[in-house]
Amino acid sequence: MHIFNESLIVKEEVKKKNLFTWILLTALLTGVIDILFAFIINYKTPVSIILKFIASGVFGKAAFGPGTAMIYCGLLIHFCIATAWTTIFFLLYPKLSGMLKSRVALIIVTGVVIWLMMGLVIVPLSRTPSDKYHLISIIKNMAALILAYGLPFTIIANKFYNKPSSN
């Protein structure tokens, strides 16, 4: 009996390690897609300003000063946020996929929830300069989040949770 218990513990550790790897790779993918959408949607704004805007959530107006440090901070913060959303989604996926039987609905709801949380809760609570919302920008940003997060999250989490386990 002792051997079987050790085998189960090892399998759980392997599964946790695999989950961590899947989360990190998915966060990297979704973070890249999301930041590319941000650059495309805001094509008239220099990339450095977009990344400094992200950094301003932590550093406030100081993020817009000269130099490149805040650009790198903005990129790091962006990927930390992508990793947080990925982790939340992966941990909730078994429940979410049970509640929302339609993958299309799950993809859309994921993007909309991320926009609502970021746009109405997280960004307003941060040190980012306030901005007015316009219907067109809301639609563009929700669509970007649906494509950058909802679609890859749903496809990749489904593959992770439904893959055959290796003995």
DSSP file with accessible surface (Angstrom, degrees, kcal/mol):
  #  RESIDUE AA STRUCTURE BP1 BP2  ACC     N-H-->O    O-->H-N    N-H-->O    O-->H-N    TCO  KAPPA ALPHA  PHI   PSI    X-CA   Y-CA   Z-CA
    1    1 A M     >        0   0  180      0, 0.0     4,-1.8     0, 0.0     5,-0.2   0.000 360.0 360.0 360.0 -36.3    0.0    0.0    0.0
    2    2 A H  H  >  +     0   0  127      1,-0.2     4,-1.9     2,-0.2     5,-0.2   0.886 360.0  53.6 -60.7 -39.5    2.8    2.4    0.8
    3    3 A I  H  > S+     0   0  132      1,-0.2     4,-2.1     2,-0.2    -1,-0.2   0.908 107.1  51.3 -63.6 -41.1    4.2    2.2   -2.8
    4    4 A F  H  > S+     0   0  142      1,-0.2     4,-2.1     2,-0.2    -1,-0.2   0.894 107.7  52.0 -65.8 -40.1    0.8    3.1   -4.3
    5    5 A N  H  X S+     0   0   91     -4,-1.8     4,-2.2     2,-0.2    -1,-0.2   0.911 109.7  49.5 -62.6 -42.3    0.5    6.2   -2.1
    6    6 A E  H  X S+     0   0   99     -4,-1.9     4,-2.6     1,-0.2    -2,-0.2   0.907 109.0  53.1 -62.7 -39.5    3.9    7.4   -3.1
    7    7 A S  H  X S+     0   0   54     -4,-2.1     4,-2.3     1,-0.2    -2,-0.2   0.912 109.4  48.1 -62.5 -42.2    2.9    6.9   -6.8
    8    8 A L  H  X S+     0   0  106     -4,-2.1     4,-2.2     2,-0.2    -1,-0.2   0.903 111.3  50.4 -65.5 -40.0   -0.2    9.0   -6.3
    9    9 A I  H  X S+     0   0   97     -4,-2.2     4,-2.3     2,-0.2    -2,-0.2   0.936 110.6  49.1 -63.6 -44.2    1.8   11.7   -4.6
   10   10 A V  H  X S+     0   0   81     -4,-2.6     4,-2.6     1,-0.2     5,-0.2   0.931 110.3  51.2 -61.9 -42.9    4.3   11.7   -7.4
   11   11 A K  H  X S+     0   0   95     -4,-2.3     4,-2.6     1,-0.2    -1,-0.2   0.905 110.1  49.3 -62.3 -40.7    1.6   11.9  -10.0
   12   12 A E  H  X S+     0   0  107     -4,-2.2     4,-2.5     2,-0.2    -1,-0.2   0.904 111.3  49.4 -65.1 -40.8    0.0   14.9   -8.2
   13   13 A E  H  X S+     0   0  123     -4,-2.3     4,-2.5     2,-0.2    -2,-0.2   0.913 112.0  48.5 -64.3 -40.7    3.3   16.7   -8.1
   14   14 A V  H  X S+     0   0   68     -4,-2.6     4,-2.9     2,-0.2    -2,-0.2   0.925 111.4  50.1 -64.2 -43.7    3.9   16.1  -11.8
   15   15 A K  H  X S+     0   0  110     -4,-2.6     4,-2.7     2,-0.2    -2,-0.2   0.918 111.6  48.1 -62.5 -42.0    0.4   17.3  -12.6
   16   16 A K  H  X S+     0   0  146     -4,-2.5     4,-2.4     2,-0.2    -1,-0.2   0.917 112.5  48.8 -64.0 -41.1    1.0   20.5  -10.5
   17   17 A K  H  X S+     0   0  150     -4,-2.5     4,-2.2     2,-0.2    -2,-0.2   0.921 112.4  48.3 -64.9 -42.0    4.4   21.0  -12.2
   18   18 A N  H  X S+     0   0   57     -4,-2.9     4,-2.8     2,-0.2    -2,-0.2   0.905 109.9  52.2 -63.5 -41.0    2.7   20.6  -15.6
   19   19 A L  H  X S+     0   0   32     -4,-2.7     4,-2.8     2,-0.2    -2,-0.2   0.929 108.4  51.3 -60.8 -44.0   -0.1   23.0  -14.6
   20   20 A F  H  X S+     0   0  129     -4,-2.4     4,-2.6     1,-0.2    -1,-0.2   0.931 111.8  47.0 -58.7 -44.8    2.6   25.6  -13.7
   21   21 A T  H  X S+     0   0   63     -4,-2.2     4,-2.7     1,-0.2     5,-0.3   0.928 112.4  49.0 -63.6 -45.4    4.3   25.1  -17.0
   22   22 A W  H  X S+     0   0   68     -4,-2.8     4,-2.4     1,-0.2    -1,-0.2   0.902 112.1  49.4 -62.1 -41.3    1.0   25.4  -19.0
   23   23 A I  H  X S+     0   0   12     -4,-2.8     4,-2.9    -5,-0.2     5,-0.2   0.944 112.2  47.3 -63.7 -47.1    0.1   28.5  -17.0
   24   24 A L  H  X S+     0   0   76     -4,-2.6     4,-2.3    -5,-0.2    -2,-0.2   0.928 114.9  45.0 -62.6 -44.5    3.4   30.2  -17.7
   25   25 A L  H  X S+     0   0  108     -4,-2.7     4,-2.4     2,-0.2    -1,-0.2   0.902 114.8  48.3 -67.4 -38.8    3.4   29.4  -21.4
   26   26 A T  H  X S+     0   0    4     -4,-2.4     4,-3.2    -5,-0.3     5,-0.3   0.912 110.8  51.5 -66.9 -40.2   -0.2   30.4  -21.8
   27   27 A A  H  X S+     0   0    1     -4,-2.9     4,-2.6    -5,-0.2     5,-0.2   0.905 110.0  49.8 -62.4 -40.9    0.5   33.7  -19.9
   28   28 A L  H  X S+     0   0  100     -4,-2.3     4,-2.2    -5,-0.2    -2,-0.2   0.953 114.0  45.2 -62.5 -47.1    3.4   34.4  -22.2
   29   29 A L  H  X S+     0   0   78     -4,-2.4     4,-2.6     2,-0.2    -2,-0.2   0.954 117.1  42.8 -61.4 -51.8    1.3   33.7  -25.3
   30   30 A T  H  X S+     0   0    0     -4,-3.2     4,-2.9     1,-0.2     5,-0.2   0.875 112.4  54.4 -67.9 -34.3   -1.7   35.8  -24.1
   31   31 A G  H  X S+     0   0    0     -4,-2.6     4,-2.4    -5,-0.3    -1,-0.2   0.914 110.5  46.2 -63.5 -41.2    0.5   38.6  -22.8
   32   32 A V  H  X S+     0   0   60     -4,-2.2     4,-2.3    -5,-0.2    -2,-0.2   0.943 114.5  46.8 -66.4 -46.8    2.2   38.9  -26.3
   33   33 A I  H  X S+     0   0   47     -4,-2.6     4,-2.4     1,-0.2    -2,-0.2   0.939 114.0  48.8 -60.5 -45.3   -1.1   38.8  -28.1
   34   34 A D  H  X S+     0   0   26     -4,-2.9     4,-2.4   114,-0.2    -2,-0.2   0.924 111.6  47.0 -63.4 -45.6   -2.6   41.3  -25.7
   35   35 A I  H  X S+     0   0   11     -4,-2.4     4,-2.4     1,-0.2    -1,-0.2   0.894 110.8  53.3 -68.0 -34.1    0.2   43.8  -25.9
   36   36 A L  H  X S+     0   0   90     -4,-2.3     4,-2.5    -5,-0.2    -1,-0.2   0.922 109.1  49.1 -64.3 -41.3    0.3   43.5  -29.7
   37   37 A F  H  X S+     0   0   57     -4,-2.4     4,-3.4     2,-0.2     5,-0.3   0.908 109.3  53.0 -61.9 -40.8   -3.4   44.4  -29.8
   38   38 A A  H  X S+     0   0   23     -4,-2.4     4,-1.9     1,-0.2    -2,-0.2   0.918 111.1  46.3 -60.8 -42.0   -2.7   47.3  -27.5
   39   39 A F  H  < S+     0   0   47     -4,-2.4    -1,-0.2     2,-0.2    -2,-0.2   0.901 116.2  45.2 -66.4 -40.3    0.0   48.6  -29.9
   40   40 A I  H >< S+     0   0  112     -4,-2.5     3,-1.4     1,-0.2    -2,-0.2   0.942 113.9  47.2 -69.5 -48.0   -2.3   48.0  -32.9
   41   41 A I  H 3< S+     0   0   38     -4,-3.4     3,-0.2     1,-0.3    -1,-0.2   0.882 121.2  38.5 -61.7 -37.2   -5.4   49.6  -31.4
   42   42 A N  T >< S+     0   0   66     -4,-1.9     3,-2.6    -5,-0.3    -1,-0.3  -0.224  75.3 145.9-106.1  43.6   -3.4   52.6  -30.2
   43   43 A Y  T <   +     0   0  169     -3,-1.4    -1,-0.2     1,-0.3    -2,-0.1   0.709  67.5  58.8 -59.2 -21.8   -1.2   52.8  -33.3
   44   44 A K  T 3  S+     0   0  168     -3,-0.2    -1,-0.3    -4,-0.1    -2,-0.1   0.631  94.6  77.7 -82.1 -12.0   -1.0   56.6  -33.1
   45   45 A T  S <  S-     0   0   55     -3,-2.6    -3,-0.1    -6,-0.2     5,-0.1  -0.842  92.3-110.7 -99.7 130.7    0.6   56.4  -29.6
   46   46 A P    >>  -     0   0   79      0, 0.0     4,-1.9     0, 0.0     3,-0.6  -0.276  22.7-122.1 -58.7 144.6    4.3   55.4  -29.4
   47   47 A V  H 3> S+     0   0   70      1,-0.3     4,-2.6     2,-0.2     5,-0.2   0.875 112.3  58.8 -54.2 -40.3    4.9   52.0  -27.9
   48   48 A S  H 3> S+     0   0   45      1,-0.2     4,-2.3     2,-0.2    -1,-0.3   0.894 105.4  48.6 -60.6 -37.5    7.0   53.6  -25.2
   49   49 A I  H <> S+     0   0   67     -3,-0.6     4,-2.6     2,-0.2    -1,-0.2   0.899 109.4  52.3 -70.5 -39.5    4.1   55.7  -24.0
   50   50 A I  H  X S+     0   0   15     -4,-1.9     4,-1.9     2,-0.2    -2,-0.2   0.941 113.0  44.6 -60.7 -45.8    1.7   52.7  -23.9
   51   51 A L  H  X S+     0   0   10     -4,-2.6     4,-2.3     1,-0.2    -2,-0.2   0.886 112.9  50.5 -69.3 -35.1    4.2   50.8  -21.8
   52   52 A K  H  X S+     0   0   20     -4,-2.3     4,-1.9    -5,-0.2    -1,-0.2   0.879 106.7  56.2 -68.0 -34.9    4.8   53.8  -19.5
   53   53 A F  H  X S+     0   0   81     -4,-2.6     4,-0.5     2,-0.2    -2,-0.2   0.919 107.5  48.3 -60.4 -43.1    1.0   54.1  -19.2
   54   54 A I  H >< S+     0   0   37     -4,-1.9     3,-1.5     1,-0.2     4,-0.3   0.942 111.1  50.5 -62.0 -45.0    0.9   50.5  -17.9
   55   55 A A  H >X S+     0   0    0     -4,-2.3     4,-2.7     1,-0.3     3,-1.8   0.818  96.6  70.7 -63.0 -28.4    3.8   51.4  -15.5
   56   56 A S  H 3X S+     0   0    0     -4,-1.9     4,-2.0     1,-0.3    -1,-0.3   0.729  80.7  74.2 -64.8 -18.9    1.8   54.4  -14.3
   57   57 A G  H << S+     0   0   15     -3,-1.5    70,-2.3    -4,-0.5    -1,-0.3   0.847 114.8  22.0 -60.3 -30.3   -0.6   52.1  -12.6
   58   58 A V  H <4 S+     0   0   75     -3,-1.8    -2,-0.2    -4,-0.3    -1,-0.2   0.815 136.0  33.8-100.3 -42.7    2.1   51.5  -10.0
   59   59 A F  H >< S-     0   0   71     -4,-2.7     3,-1.0     1,-0.2    -3,-0.2   0.444  88.7-153.4-100.6  -3.6    4.3   54.6  -10.3
   60   60 A G  G ><  -     0   0    3     -4,-2.0     3,-1.8    -5,-0.3    -1,-0.2  -0.252  66.5 -14.7  65.9-148.5    1.8   57.3  -11.2
   61   61 A K  G >  S+     0   0  184      1,-0.3     3,-1.8     2,-0.2    -1,-0.2   0.751 125.8  74.7 -62.9 -24.2    2.9   60.3  -13.2
   62   62 A A  G X  S+     0   0   72     -3,-1.0     3,-1.6     1,-0.3    -1,-0.3   0.778  81.7  71.7 -60.4 -23.3    6.5   59.5  -12.5
   63   63 A A  G <  S+     0   0    0     -3,-1.8    -1,-0.3     1,-0.3    -2,-0.2   0.749  89.3  60.8 -64.7 -22.7    6.3   56.7  -15.0
   64   64 A F  G <  S+     0   0   75     -3,-1.8    -1,-0.3    -4,-0.2    -2,-0.2   0.368  82.2 111.1 -90.4   8.7    6.1   59.3  -17.8
   65   65 A G  S <  S-     0   0   28     -3,-1.6     5,-0.1     1,-0.2    -3,-0.0  -0.070  79.0 -73.5 -71.8 177.9    9.5   60.7  -17.1
   66   66 A P  S    S+     0   0  136      0, 0.0     4,-0.2     0, 0.0    -1,-0.2  -0.213  88.1  51.5 -71.3 163.5   12.6   60.3  -19.3
   67   67 A G  S    S-     0   0   50      1,-0.1     4,-0.2     2,-0.1     3,-0.1  -0.247  82.8 -93.1 100.5 173.5   14.5   57.1  -19.7
   68   68 A T  S  > S+     0   0   84      1,-0.1     4,-2.0     2,-0.1     3,-0.5   0.516  94.2  93.1-104.7  -9.1   13.7   53.5  -20.4
   69   69 A A  H  > S+     0   0   66      1,-0.3     4,-2.3     2,-0.2     5,-0.1   0.902  89.2  47.3 -55.7 -43.7   13.3   52.0  -16.9
   70   70 A M  H  > S+     0   0   42      2,-0.2     4,-2.6     1,-0.2    -1,-0.3   0.794 106.2  59.0 -71.9 -25.9    9.5   52.6  -16.9
   71   71 A I  H  > S+     0   0   34     -3,-0.5     4,-2.0     2,-0.2    -1,-0.2   0.951 110.2  42.6 -64.1 -47.2    9.1   51.1  -20.3
   72   72 A Y  H  X S+     0   0  157     -4,-2.0     4,-2.6     1,-0.2    -2,-0.2   0.890 113.1  52.9 -67.0 -37.5   10.6   47.9  -19.0
   73   73 A C  H  X S+     0   0   39     -4,-2.3     4,-3.1    -5,-0.2     5,-0.2   0.915 107.8  51.7 -62.3 -42.7    8.6   48.1  -15.8
   74   74 A G  H  X S+     0   0    0     -4,-2.6     4,-2.6     2,-0.2    -2,-0.2   0.913 110.4  47.9 -60.5 -42.1    5.4   48.5  -17.9
   75   75 A L  H  X S+     0   0   63     -4,-2.0     4,-2.2     2,-0.2    -2,-0.2   0.928 113.3  47.8 -65.2 -42.8    6.2   45.4  -19.9
   76   76 A L  H  X S+     0   0  116     -4,-2.6     4,-2.2     2,-0.2    -2,-0.2   0.932 112.6  48.4 -63.5 -45.1    7.0   43.5  -16.7
   77   77 A I  H  X S+     0   0   34     -4,-3.1     4,-2.5     1,-0.2    -1,-0.2   0.917 109.2  54.5 -61.0 -42.5    3.7   44.7  -15.1
   78   78 A H  H  X S+     0   0   11     -4,-2.6     4,-2.4    -5,-0.2    -1,-0.2   0.935 110.5  44.7 -57.2 -46.8    1.8   43.7  -18.2
   79   79 A F  H  X S+     0   0   47     -4,-2.2     4,-2.2     2,-0.2    -1,-0.2   0.828 110.1  55.2 -72.2 -27.9    3.1   40.2  -18.1
   80   80 A C  H  X S+     0   0   74     -4,-2.2     4,-2.3     2,-0.2    -1,-0.2   0.918 109.8  47.1 -65.9 -41.5    2.5   39.9  -14.4
   81   81 A I  H  X S+     0   0   52     -4,-2.5     4,-2.6     2,-0.2     5,-0.2   0.924 111.3  50.8 -64.9 -43.8   -1.1   40.9  -15.0
   82   82 A A  H  X S+     0   0    0     -4,-2.4     4,-2.4     1,-0.2    -2,-0.2   0.902 110.9  49.6 -60.2 -39.9   -1.4   38.3  -17.9
   83   83 A T  H  X S+     0   0   45     -4,-2.2     4,-2.7     2,-0.2    -1,-0.2   0.903 109.6  51.2 -67.2 -39.4    0.0   35.7  -15.6
   84   84 A A  H  X S+     0   0   49     -4,-2.3     4,-2.6     2,-0.2    -2,-0.2   0.948 112.3  45.4 -62.9 -47.5   -2.5   36.5  -12.9
   85   85 A W  H  X S+     0   0   30     -4,-2.6     4,-2.6     1,-0.2    -2,-0.2   0.900 113.4  50.9 -62.7 -39.9   -5.4   36.3  -15.3
   86   86 A T  H  X S+     0   0    0     -4,-2.4     4,-2.9    -5,-0.2     5,-0.2   0.931 110.9  47.9 -63.5 -45.0   -4.1   33.0  -16.7
   87   87 A T  H  X S+     0   0   47     -4,-2.7     4,-2.4     2,-0.2     5,-0.2   0.940 112.4  48.6 -61.7 -47.4   -3.7   31.5  -13.3
   88   88 A I  H  X S+     0   0   82     -4,-2.6     4,-2.0     1,-0.2    -1,-0.2   0.937 113.9  46.7 -57.7 -47.8   -7.2   32.6  -12.2
   89   89 A F  H  X S+     0   0   10     -4,-2.6     4,-1.8     1,-0.2    -2,-0.2   0.936 111.9  49.3 -63.2 -47.5   -8.7   31.2  -15.4
   90   90 A F  H  < S+     0   0    0     -4,-2.9    -1,-0.2     1,-0.2    -2,-0.2   0.886 113.1  47.4 -60.8 -38.6   -6.8   27.8  -15.3
   91   91 A L  H  < S+     0   0  105     -4,-2.4     4,-0.2    -5,-0.2    -1,-0.2   0.847 119.4  39.4 -72.2 -31.1   -7.8   27.3  -11.6
   92   92 A L  H >X S+     0   0   84     -4,-2.0     4,-2.9    -5,-0.2     3,-0.7   0.602  89.8  95.2 -90.6 -12.5  -11.5   28.2  -12.4
   93   93 A Y  H 3X S+     0   0    7     -4,-1.8     4,-3.3     1,-0.2     5,-0.3   0.863  78.9  54.8 -52.8 -46.0  -11.7   26.4  -15.7
   94   94 A P  H 3> S+     0   0   64      0, 0.0     4,-0.9     0, 0.0    -1,-0.2   0.918 116.6  38.9 -57.4 -38.3  -13.1   23.1  -14.4
   95   95 A K  H <> S+     0   0  160     -3,-0.7     4,-2.1    -4,-0.2    -2,-0.2   0.923 116.9  49.8 -73.8 -44.8  -16.0   25.0  -12.8
   96   96 A L  H  X S+     0   0   38     -4,-2.9     4,-3.2     1,-0.2    -3,-0.2   0.903 109.0  51.0 -61.9 -43.3  -16.4   27.6  -15.6
   97   97 A S  H  < S+     0   0   38     -4,-3.3    -1,-0.2    -5,-0.2    -2,-0.2   0.799 111.1  50.2 -68.3 -24.3  -16.6   24.9  -18.3
   98   98 A G  H  < S+     0   0   37     -4,-0.9    -1,-0.2    -5,-0.3    -2,-0.2   0.860 115.2  42.1 -76.7 -35.7  -19.2   23.1  -16.3
   99   99 A M  H  < S+     0   0  140     -4,-2.1     2,-0.8     1,-0.2    -2,-0.2   0.894 119.6  42.7 -76.7 -43.5  -21.3   26.3  -15.9
  100  100 A L     <  -     0   0   52     -4,-3.2    -1,-0.2    -5,-0.2     6,-0.1  -0.868  66.1-178.0-107.9  98.0  -20.9   27.5  -19.4
  101  101 A K        +     0   0  175     -2,-0.8     2,-0.5    -3,-0.2    -1,-0.2   0.807  63.6  79.8 -67.1 -28.1  -21.3   24.5  -21.7
  102  102 A S     >  -     0   0   62      1,-0.2     4,-2.0     2,-0.0     5,-0.1  -0.685  67.0-155.5 -85.2 124.5  -20.7   26.6  -24.8
  103  103 A R  H  > S+     0   0  139     -2,-0.5     4,-2.7     2,-0.2     5,-0.2   0.875  96.5  56.6 -65.0 -35.8  -17.0   27.3  -25.5
  104  104 A V  H  > S+     0   0   95      1,-0.2     4,-2.4     2,-0.2    -1,-0.2   0.931 107.4  48.3 -61.9 -43.6  -18.0   30.4  -27.5
  105  105 A A  H  > S+     0   0   33      1,-0.2     4,-3.2     2,-0.2     5,-0.3   0.919 111.6  50.0 -62.3 -42.2  -19.8   31.7  -24.5
  106  106 A L  H  X S+     0   0    3     -4,-2.0     4,-2.4     2,-0.2    -2,-0.2   0.913 110.1  50.5 -63.6 -41.6  -16.8   31.0  -22.2
  107  107 A I  H  X S+     0   0   26     -4,-2.7     4,-1.8     2,-0.2    -2,-0.2   0.944 115.8  41.7 -60.8 -48.3  -14.5   32.7  -24.6
  108  108 A I  H  X S+     0   0   79     -4,-2.4     4,-2.5     1,-0.2     5,-0.2   0.939 114.4  50.1 -67.7 -47.1  -16.7   35.8  -24.8
  109  109 A V  H  X S+     0   0   63     -4,-3.2     4,-3.0     1,-0.2     5,-0.3   0.904 108.5  54.5 -60.3 -39.9  -17.5   35.9  -21.0
  110  110 A T  H  X S+     0   0   13     -4,-2.4     4,-2.4    -5,-0.3    -1,-0.2   0.950 111.1  43.8 -59.9 -50.2  -13.8   35.6  -20.2
  111  111 A G  H  X S+     0   0    0     -4,-1.8     4,-2.3     1,-0.2    -1,-0.2   0.910 115.5  48.1 -62.4 -41.2  -12.9   38.6  -22.3
  112  112 A V  H  X S+     0   0   40     -4,-2.5     4,-2.9     2,-0.2    -2,-0.2   0.926 111.5  49.5 -67.2 -43.2  -15.8   40.7  -21.0
  113  113 A V  H  X S+     0   0   65     -4,-3.0     4,-2.8    -5,-0.2     5,-0.2   0.922 110.8  50.2 -63.4 -42.3  -15.1   39.9  -17.4
  114  114 A I  H  X S+     0   0    4     -4,-2.4     4,-2.9    -5,-0.3     5,-0.3   0.939 112.3  47.6 -62.0 -43.7  -11.4   40.8  -17.8
  115  115 A W  H  X S+     0   0   23     -4,-2.3     4,-3.5     2,-0.2     5,-0.4   0.942 112.8  48.7 -62.1 -46.1  -12.4   44.1  -19.4
  116  116 A L  H  X S+     0   0   71     -4,-2.9     4,-2.3     1,-0.2     5,-0.4   0.930 115.0  44.1 -60.2 -45.2  -14.9   44.8  -16.6
  117  117 A M  H  X>S+     0   0   76     -4,-2.8     5,-3.0    -5,-0.2     4,-1.4   0.931 121.1  39.2 -67.1 -44.8  -12.4   44.0  -13.9
  118  118 A M  I  <>S+     0   0   38     -4,-2.9     5,-2.6    -5,-0.2    -2,-0.2   0.944 123.3  39.6 -70.0 -48.1   -9.5   45.9  -15.4
  119  119 A G  I  <5S+     0   0    6     -4,-3.5    -3,-0.2    -5,-0.3    -2,-0.2   0.816 128.4  27.8 -74.5 -32.2  -11.6   48.9  -16.7
  120  120 A L  I  <5S+     0   0   96     -4,-2.3    -3,-0.2    -5,-0.4    -1,-0.2   0.593 135.1  15.6-109.0 -12.7  -13.9   49.4  -13.8
  121  121 A V  I  X5S+     0   0   61     -4,-1.4     4,-1.6    -5,-0.4    -3,-0.2   0.668 122.8  37.5-123.2 -63.9  -12.0   48.1  -10.8
  122  122 A I  I  ><S+     0   0   72     -5,-3.0     4,-0.9     2,-0.2    -4,-0.2   0.953 118.3  43.5 -67.6 -53.0   -8.2   47.6  -11.2
  123  123 A V  H >4<S+     0   0   46     -5,-2.6     3,-1.1    -6,-0.3     5,-0.4   0.943 114.0  50.7 -62.9 -45.0   -7.3   50.5  -13.3
  124  124 A P  H 34 S+     0   0   78      0, 0.0    -1,-0.2     0, 0.0    -2,-0.2   0.846 111.8  48.9 -61.9 -29.1   -9.5   53.0  -11.4
  125  125 A L  H 3< S+     0   0  146     -4,-1.6    -2,-0.2    -3,-0.2    -3,-0.1   0.617 103.9  78.6 -82.2 -11.8   -7.9   51.8   -8.1
  126  126 A S  S << S-     0   0   35     -3,-1.1   -68,-0.2    -4,-0.9   -69,-0.1  -0.173  96.3-104.7 -85.2-174.5   -4.4   52.2   -9.6
  127  127 A R  S    S+     0   0  162    -70,-2.3   -70,-0.2   -71,-0.1   -69,-0.1   0.266  75.8 129.0 -95.3  10.8   -2.3   55.3  -10.1
  128  128 A T  S    S-     0   0   20     -5,-0.4     3,-0.1   -71,-0.2   -71,-0.1  -0.435  72.2 -99.3 -65.8 138.5   -3.0   55.4  -13.8
  129  129 A P        -     0   0   55      0, 0.0    -1,-0.1     0, 0.0     2,-0.1  -0.313  46.2-107.4 -57.8 138.4   -4.3   58.7  -15.1
  130  130 A S        -     0   0  123     -3,-0.1     2,-0.3    -6,-0.1    -3,-0.0  -0.364  38.7-172.1 -71.0 150.3   -8.1   58.6  -15.5
  131  131 A D        -     0   0  127     -3,-0.1     2,-0.3    -2,-0.1    -3,-0.0  -0.984  24.3-113.2-141.1 148.1   -9.5   58.4  -19.0
  132  132 A K        -     0   0  166     -2,-0.3     2,-0.4     1,-0.0     0, 0.0  -0.604  30.9-125.6 -82.0 145.2  -13.1   58.7  -20.3
  133  133 A Y        -     0   0  106     -2,-0.3     2,-0.4     4,-0.0     3,-0.1  -0.746  21.2-164.6 -92.2 137.1  -14.6   55.6  -21.9
  134  134 A H     >  -     0   0  121     -2,-0.4     4,-2.6     1,-0.1     5,-0.2  -0.947  27.9-122.1-118.4 143.5  -16.0   55.8  -25.4
  135  135 A L  H  > S+     0   0  125     -2,-0.4     4,-2.6     1,-0.2     5,-0.2   0.880 111.4  50.5 -53.5 -44.7  -18.3   53.1  -26.8
  136  136 A I  H  > S+     0   0  109      1,-0.2     4,-2.6     2,-0.2    -1,-0.2   0.925 112.0  47.0 -62.9 -42.6  -16.0   52.4  -29.8
  137  137 A S  H  > S+     0   0   38      2,-0.2     4,-2.6     1,-0.2    -1,-0.2   0.882 111.0  52.6 -69.2 -34.2  -12.9   52.0  -27.6
  138  138 A I  H  X S+     0   0   36     -4,-2.6     4,-2.7     2,-0.2     5,-0.2   0.948 111.6  46.0 -62.9 -46.8  -14.8   49.8  -25.2
  139  139 A I  H  X S+     0   0   95     -4,-2.6     4,-2.6    -5,-0.2    -2,-0.2   0.931 113.9  48.5 -63.1 -45.2  -15.9   47.5  -28.0
  140  140 A K  H  X S+     0   0  105     -4,-2.6     4,-2.4     1,-0.2    -1,-0.2   0.928 114.6  45.4 -59.7 -46.4  -12.4   47.4  -29.5
  141  141 A N  H  X S+     0   0   54     -4,-2.6     4,-2.3     2,-0.2    -2,-0.2   0.883 112.8  49.4 -69.2 -38.5  -10.8   46.6  -26.1
  142  142 A M  H  X S+     0   0   42     -4,-2.7     4,-2.5    -5,-0.2    -1,-0.2   0.928 111.8  49.6 -63.8 -43.7  -13.4   43.9  -25.2
  143  143 A A  H  X S+     0   0   45     -4,-2.6     4,-2.4    -5,-0.2     5,-0.2   0.916 110.5  50.8 -60.9 -42.1  -12.9   42.3  -28.6
  144  144 A A  H  X S+     0   0    5     -4,-2.4     4,-3.2     1,-0.2     5,-0.3   0.916 111.8  46.9 -62.1 -42.1   -9.1   42.4  -28.1
  145  145 A L  H  X>S+     0   0   18     -4,-2.3     4,-2.5     2,-0.2     5,-1.8   0.868 109.7  53.5 -70.0 -34.3   -9.4   40.8  -24.7
  146  146 A I  I  <>S+     0   0   33     -4,-2.5     5,-2.5     3,-0.2    -1,-0.2   0.937 118.2  36.8 -62.5 -44.1  -11.8   38.1  -26.1
  147  147 A L  I  <5S+     0   0   87     -4,-2.4    -2,-0.2     3,-0.2    -1,-0.2   0.860 121.9  43.9 -77.1 -36.6   -9.3   37.3  -28.8
  148  148 A A  I  <5S+     0   0    0     -4,-3.2  -114,-0.2    -5,-0.2    -3,-0.2   0.838 135.9   6.2 -80.0 -33.6   -6.1   37.7  -26.6
  149  149 A Y  I  X5S+     0   0    3     -4,-2.5     4,-2.7    -5,-0.3     5,-0.3   0.777 124.8  52.1-115.2 -55.5   -7.3   35.9  -23.5
  150  150 A G  I  ><S+     0   0    0     -5,-1.8     4,-2.1     2,-0.2     5,-0.2   0.923 113.1  43.9 -55.5 -49.0  -10.7   34.2  -23.9
  151  151 A L  H  ><S+     0   0   66     -5,-2.5     4,-2.3     2,-0.2     5,-0.3   0.975 119.7  38.3 -66.0 -54.9   -9.9   32.3  -27.0
  152  152 A P  H  > S+     0   0   13      0, 0.0     4,-2.9     0, 0.0     5,-0.4   0.920 115.9  53.8 -65.2 -39.2   -6.4   31.0  -26.1
  153  153 A F  H  X S+     0   0    1     -4,-2.7     4,-2.8     1,-0.2     5,-0.4   0.944 111.9  44.4 -55.8 -50.3   -7.4   30.4  -22.4
  154  154 A T  H  X S+     0   0    1     -4,-2.1     4,-1.8    -5,-0.3    -1,-0.2   0.927 117.1  43.9 -65.0 -44.8  -10.4   28.3  -23.5
  155  155 A I  H  X S+     0   0   82     -4,-2.3     4,-1.9    -5,-0.2    -2,-0.2   0.951 119.8  40.9 -65.0 -48.0   -8.5   26.3  -26.1
  156  156 A I  H  X S+     0   0   31     -4,-2.9     4,-2.6    -5,-0.3    -2,-0.2   0.920 115.4  48.8 -72.4 -43.6   -5.4   25.7  -24.0
  157  157 A A  H  X S+     0   0    0     -4,-2.8     4,-3.0    -5,-0.4     5,-0.3   0.907 110.5  53.0 -63.2 -38.4   -7.1   25.0  -20.7
  158  158 A N  H  X S+     0   0   26     -4,-1.8     4,-1.9    -5,-0.4    -1,-0.2   0.926 110.2  47.5 -61.8 -42.9   -9.4   22.5  -22.5
  159  159 A K  H  X S+     0   0  128     -4,-1.9     4,-0.7     2,-0.2    -2,-0.2   0.917 113.8  48.4 -63.8 -41.4   -6.4   20.7  -23.9
  160  160 A F  H >< S+     0   0    8     -4,-2.6     3,-0.7     1,-0.2    -2,-0.2   0.955 116.9  39.6 -64.2 -50.8   -4.7   20.7  -20.4
  161  161 A Y  H 3< S+     0   0   64     -4,-3.0    -1,-0.2     1,-0.2    -2,-0.2   0.740 121.6  42.4 -75.7 -21.6   -7.7   19.4  -18.5
  162  162 A N  H 3< S+     0   0  107     -4,-1.9    -1,-0.2    -5,-0.3    -2,-0.2   0.329  84.5 116.0-107.6   6.9   -8.9   16.9  -21.2
  163  163 A K  S << S-     0   0   80     -3,-0.7     2,-0.1    -4,-0.7    -3,-0.0  -0.473  77.8-101.7 -73.4 145.7   -5.5   15.5  -22.2
  164  164 A P        -     0   0  123      0, 0.0     2,-0.3     0, 0.0    -1,-0.1  -0.480  40.4-118.2 -66.6 134.8   -5.0   11.8  -21.4
  165  165 A S        -     0   0  105     -2,-0.1     2,-0.5    -3,-0.1  -150,-0.0  -0.575  20.5-127.8 -76.7 137.9   -2.9   11.4  -18.3
  166  166 A S              0   0  107     -2,-0.3    -1,-0.0     1,-0.2    -3,-0.0  -0.748 360.0 360.0 -87.0 128.9    0.4    9.6  -18.7
  167  167 A N              0   0  172     -2,-0.5    -1,-0.2     0, 0.0    -2,-0.0   0.667 360.0 360.0 -46.2 360.0    0.8    6.7  -16.3
